[in-house]
Amino acid sequence: MRKPKQSRVPRGVTVADMCGALESIVPLKLAQDWDNVGLLAGDRDANVRHVMLAIDLTEPVVREAMDASIDFIVSYHPPIFKPIRSLVRPGTGMEALAYQCIREGVAIYTPHTALDAADGGTNDCLARLCGIDACEALVTVDDASRNECKIVVFVPHNAVEIVADAMFQAGAGHIGEYSQCSFRTSGEGTFFGNETTNPNVGSSEHFERVEEVRLETILRSRDIPAVIAAMRSAHPYEEPAFDIYPLRSRPIRGIGRVGRLEKPLSLRDLTRKLKRATNAKNMQFIGSPDKVVDRAVIVVGSAGSLPFQIPLTPRDVIVTGEIRHHNALQIQRHGCAAIALGHWASERPVLHSLRDAIAKSVQGIRVDVSAADRDPFDSL
């Protein structure tokens, strides 16, 4: 999770304020494109005094929220995922719980896979419990919000600054917190204009050679028309030569983590360490208990095929929530180890760090972790 920024709302924190604070801590652009994240229900203008965090929106969690006069629930798993055709009570579906929250004026917000990818999120929390200080994302996501391209224009030396300034004024040249960014390369341009042309340099019906500068800069796709118009207006040539190249979105932090353990451990010792740290009740493991591992592949929730995105070695251990039977057989074939904490147990540790981040970000509200939020599986 990002370092939270101090809220400047002195009083009357609203649902919209809470959404803004959560977005600054856990950017929703990090979510998988199939996910349903953000504010799922609620009045953006309603006041928020008491926030509660849970992995799942269940009937006991909703009952706890009503008893505690909760205004805003952060449910890690989205209670509204597939299209809902009706909102009625009583019922056994999630729509009945969503309806009850809406009726009582309780907003519902979901970070889900955005929290999985965020710095300090679910996967980073589990990595720290394993004893990993530094780790990389297993799978990165592209920043779809940065829909950018590059424009390249060829300008005579004496007009470079005029053309560049015009393009910058129209919106080009921004990279992060920097502006007026460009790259310039000198070269020679050639052209031959027919009898209808009126070239700025040389004359028509003559082959001309001109010392020019290749001027290139970044711009947002939506600014293309304005930047081209500004460039044409400032450019001395009758027909400026220019190209536009679409740019692939930049990869940003993604889901899953890979990192080295602070020291090699046996599978038995790492399993016991995680059991104590998470209080998991339904743990399973793959591999010999005496097997020594020194690198962990972290995937909270359901591992699926994600761990197989990278080459696995016999000294690797996959730490996740749950593993399907055929994936377990695949792990055996790779000769590595795996620990399945239980889906809920692998995700629950993040709630306390998220609670602290929200409390630091927004003053004047109370933030609690649900006590009724439980693993649906039990053990004897």
C-alpha positions in Angstrom: 0.0 0.0 0.0 1.1 3.5 -0.6 2.1 5.8 2.2 -1.2 7.5 3.1 -1.6 11.2 2.8 -3.1 13.2 5.6 -6.7 14.1 5.0 -7.5 17.8 5.0 -11.2 17.3 5.7 -11.6 18.8 9.1 -15.0 17.4 9.9 -17.9 15.6 8.3 -15.9 12.9 6.5 -18.1 11.6 3.7 -18.3 8.3 1.7 -16.6 10.2 -1.2 -13.8 11.3 1.1 -13.3 7.7 2.2 -13.2 6.5 -1.4 -10.6 9.1 -2.1 -8.5 8.1 0.9 -8.7 4.4 0.0 -7.8 5.1 -3.6 -4.6 6.9 -2.5 -3.7 4.0 -0.3 -4.7 1.2 -2.8 -4.9 2.6 -6.3 -7.8 0.8 -8.1 -5.8 0.9 -11.4 -3.8 -2.0 -10.0 -6.9 -4.3 -10.0 -7.2 -7.1 -12.6 -9.5 -6.1 -15.5 -12.0 -8.9 -14.6 -12.5 -7.6 -11.1 -15.2 -5.5 -9.5 -13.6 -3.0 -7.2 -14.3 0.4 -5.6 -17.5 1.7 -4.2 -20.1 -1.0 -4.8 -23.0 0.6 -2.8 -23.5 3.8 -0.9 -24.4 7.5 -0.9 -21.2 9.5 -1.7 -22.5 12.5 0.2 -23.3 10.4 3.4 -21.2 11.0 6.5 -18.8 8.4 7.8 -17.9 8.0 11.4 -17.2 4.3 11.9 -15.4 2.0 9.4 -15.1 -1.8 9.6 -12.9 -4.1 7.6 -13.6 -7.7 6.7 -12.5 -10.3 4.2 -16.0 -11.4 3.4 -19.4 -9.7 3.7 -21.3 -12.4 5.6 -24.5 -12.3 7.7 -22.6 -12.3 11.0 -20.4 -9.4 9.6 -23.5 -7.4 8.6 -25.1 -8.1 12.0 -21.9 -6.9 13.7 -21.9 -3.8 11.5 -25.5 -2.9 12.4 -24.9 -3.5 16.1 -21.8 -1.2 16.0 -23.5 1.5 13.9 -21.0 1.1 11.1 -21.3 3.6 8.2 -18.7 2.1 5.8 -17.6 -1.5 5.3 -14.4 -2.4 3.4 -15.1 -6.0 2.2 -11.9 -7.4 0.6 -13.9 -9.8 -1.5 -16.5 -8.1 -3.7 -20.0 -9.1 -2.5 -21.4 -7.8 -5.8 -19.5 -9.5 -8.6 -21.8 -10.9 -11.2 -24.8 -8.8 -12.5 -27.6 -8.7 -10.0 -31.2 -8.8 -11.3 -32.9 -8.0 -8.0 -32.1 -6.8 -4.5 -34.5 -8.5 -2.0 -34.6 -10.0 1.5 -34.8 -12.6 2.8 -32.5 -14.7 0.6 -29.4 -16.8 0.5 -27.5 -14.8 -2.0 -25.2 -11.9 -1.6 -27.9 -9.5 -2.9 -29.8 -9.9 0.4 -26.8 -8.7 2.4 -26.1 -5.9 0.0 -29.8 -4.9 0.2 -29.7 -4.8 4.0 -26.5 -2.6 3.9 -28.2 -0.2 1.4 -31.4 -0.1 3.5 -29.4 0.8 6.7 -27.2 3.4 4.9 -24.0 1.4 5.1 -21.6 1.9 2.2 -19.7 -1.1 0.8 -16.2 -0.7 -0.7 -14.0 -3.4 -2.2 -10.3 -3.3 -3.0 -9.8 -7.0 -3.8 -7.0 -7.6 -6.5 -5.9 -3.9 -6.2 -4.9 -4.7 -2.6 -3.2 -7.8 -3.8 -1.0 -5.8 -6.1 -0.5 -2.7 -3.9 2.7 -2.1 -2.0 2.1 -3.3 1.6 -1.0 -5.2 0.4 -2.1 -8.8 0.9 0.9 -10.4 -0.9 3.4 -8.2 0.8 1.9 -8.9 4.2 2.2 -12.6 3.6 5.7 -12.2 2.3 6.8 -10.4 5.5 5.3 -13.2 7.6 7.5 -15.6 5.6 10.6 -13.5 6.5 11.1 -11.9 3.1 12.4 -8.3 3.2 12.5 -7.5 -0.6 10.4 -9.1 -3.3 9.3 -8.5 -6.8 5.8 -8.8 -8.4 5.1 -12.2 -9.9 2.9 -10.8 -12.7 2.9 -7.1 -13.5 -0.1 -5.1 -14.8 -0.1 -2.4 -17.4 -1.1 1.1 -16.3 -4.1 1.5 -18.6 -4.6 5.1 -17.3 -1.4 6.2 -19.1 -2.7 6.1 -22.7 0.3 7.8 -24.3 2.1 8.0 -27.6 5.2 9.6 -29.0 5.3 12.3 -31.6 8.4 12.9 -33.8 8.7 16.0 -35.9 11.6 17.2 -38.1 12.4 20.9 -37.7 15.1 23.3 -39.0 17.6 24.3 -36.3 16.5 27.9 -36.0 12.9 26.9 -35.3 13.3 24.1 -32.8 12.6 26.1 -29.6 9.6 27.8 -31.1 8.0 24.5 -32.3 8.9 22.7 -29.1 7.4 25.4 -26.9 4.2 25.4 -28.9 3.9 21.6 -28.5 4.6 21.8 -24.7 2.0 24.5 -24.3 -0.5 22.2 -26.1 0.1 19.3 -23.6 3.1 17.4 -24.8 6.3 16.7 -22.9 5.1 15.4 -19.5 6.8 12.5 -17.8 5.7 12.0 -14.2 6.4 15.2 -12.3 8.6 16.6 -15.1 7.5 18.8 -18.0 9.0 20.0 -21.3 10.6 16.6 -21.8 12.0 16.0 -25.3 14.9 14.4 -27.2 16.7 16.1 -30.1 19.0 14.6 -32.7 20.6 16.5 -35.5 20.6 15.2 -39.1 20.0 16.0 -42.7 16.6 16.2 -44.3 15.9 16.2 -48.1 12.9 17.1 -50.2 11.9 18.0 -53.8 8.8 20.2 -54.2 6.9 20.3 -57.5 5.9 23.5 -59.3 2.9 24.1 -57.0 4.9 24.3 -53.7 6.3 27.3 -51.9 9.0 25.9 -49.6 10.3 27.9 -46.7 13.8 26.7 -47.5 15.2 26.6 -51.0 12.9 26.7 -54.1 10.4 24.6 -55.9 11.5 22.0 -58.5 14.9 21.7 -56.8 16.3 18.9 -54.7 17.1 20.4 -51.3 19.3 19.3 -48.4 18.6 20.9 -45.0 20.2 20.6 -41.6 17.3 19.6 -39.3 16.6 18.4 -35.8 14.6 15.3 -35.0 12.4 16.5 -32.1 10.5 13.8 -30.2 8.3 14.0 -27.1 5.6 12.2 -25.2 1.9 13.1 -25.2 -1.4 11.7 -24.1 -3.5 10.3 -26.9 -6.3 12.7 -26.1 -3.9 15.6 -26.7 -2.9 14.5 -30.2 -5.1 16.9 -32.2 -4.1 19.9 -30.1 -0.4 19.1 -30.2 -0.5 18.6 -34.0 -2.3 21.8 -34.5 0.2 23.7 -32.3 3.1 22.1 -34.1 1.7 23.0 -37.6 1.1 26.6 -36.5 4.6 27.1 -35.2 6.5 25.1 -37.8 8.0 27.2 -40.6 7.5 24.4 -43.2 4.6 24.3 -45.6 4.3 20.5 -45.0 6.0 19.5 -41.7 7.1 15.9 -41.6 6.1 14.1 -38.5 5.2 10.6 -37.1 3.1 9.4 -34.2 4.0 6.1 -32.4 1.6 4.4 -30.0 3.3 3.4 -26.7 2.5 0.3 -24.7 1.2 1.1 -21.2 4.0 1.0 -18.7 4.1 -2.1 -16.4 3.4 -1.3 -12.8 3.2 -3.3 -9.6 1.2 -6.5 -10.1 -0.1 -9.5 -8.2 1.9 -12.2 -6.5 5.4 -11.8 -5.0 8.7 -13.6 -5.4 11.5 -13.2 -2.9 14.3 -14.9 -0.9 13.7 -16.0 2.7 15.9 -14.2 5.2 17.5 -17.6 5.8 16.9 -21.1 4.4 14.2 -23.1 6.3 12.9 -26.6 6.3 9.3 -26.9 4.9 8.3 -28.0 8.4 9.7 -24.9 10.1 8.3 -22.5 7.6 4.9 -24.1 7.9 4.9 -23.9 11.7 6.1 -20.3 11.5 3.2 -19.3 9.2 0.7 -21.3 11.3 1.7 -19.2 14.4 1.6 -16.0 12.5 -1.8 -16.4 10.8 -3.5 -18.8 13.2 -4.5 -20.8 10.2 -6.6 -23.9 11.1 -6.7 -25.8 7.8 -3.1 -25.8 6.5 -1.8 -28.3 4.0 1.6 -28.7 2.4 3.3 -30.4 -0.5 6.8 -31.9 -0.2 8.9 -33.5 2.4 8.8 -31.7 5.8 12.6 -31.9 5.9 13.0 -30.3 2.5 15.0 -27.0 2.7 13.7 -24.0 0.8 15.1 -20.5 0.4 12.9 -18.7 -2.1 9.1 -18.2 -1.8 6.5 -17.6 -4.4 3.6 -15.8 -2.7 0.0 -15.9 -4.1 -2.7 -15.1 -1.5 -6.1 -16.7 -2.0 -6.1 -19.2 -4.8 -2.8 -19.9 -6.5 -4.2 -21.2 -9.7 -1.6 -21.2 -12.5 0.2 -18.0 -11.3 3.2 -19.7 -9.7 4.0 -21.4 -12.9 4.6 -18.1 -14.7 8.2 -18.3 -13.6 10.8 -21.2 -13.6 10.5 -23.2 -10.4 13.4 -25.0 -8.7 13.5 -27.6 -6.0 14.4 -25.0 -3.4 11.3 -22.9 -4.1 8.2 -23.0 -1.9 4.8 -21.7 -3.1 2.9 -20.0 -0.3 -0.8 -19.5 -1.0 -4.3 -20.0 0.3 -5.6 -23.0 -1.7 -4.2 -25.3 -4.4 -6.3 -27.3 -6.8 -5.6 -31.0 -7.1 -4.1 -30.9 -10.6 -2.0 -27.9 -9.7 -0.7 -29.8 -6.7 0.4 -32.6 -9.0 2.1 -30.1 -11.2 4.0 -28.7 -8.2 5.2 -32.2 -7.4 6.4 -32.6 -11.0 8.5 -29.4 -10.6 10.0 -30.9 -7.5 9.3 -27.8 -5.4 7.3 -27.4 -2.2 4.0 -25.6 -1.4 2.1 -24.4 1.7 -1.7 -23.8 1.5 -2.8 -21.8 4.5 -6.5 -21.7 3.6 -8.0 -19.0 1.3 -9.3 -16.8 4.1 -6.3 -17.2 6.3 -3.8 -16.2 3.6 -5.7 -12.9 3.1 -6.8 -11.9 6.6 -3.4 -10.5 7.8 -3.6 -7.5 5.6 -6.7 -6.1 7.4 -4.7 -4.8 10.4 -2.2 -2.9 8.3 -5.0 -1.6 6.1 -6.8 -0.4 9.2 -3.7 1.5 10.4 -3.2 3.1 7.0 -6.8 4.3 6.9 -6.6 5.6 10.4 -3.5 7.7 9.5 -5.0 8.9 6.3 -8.4 10.1 7.6 -8.8 11.9 10.9 -12.0 11.9 12.9 -13.2 8.4 12.2 -13.0 5.1 14.0 -11.6 2.1 12.1 -12.0 -1.5 13.3 -11.4 -5.0 12.0 -14.4 -7.2 12.1 -14.5 -9.8 14.9 -17.3 -11.7 13.1 -15.3 -12.2 9.9 -14.4 -15.9 10.0 -12.9 -18.7 7.9 -15.9 -20.6 6.5 -13.9 -23.9 7.0 -13.4 -25.3 10.4 -11.2 -28.1 11.8 -11.7 -30.9 14.4 
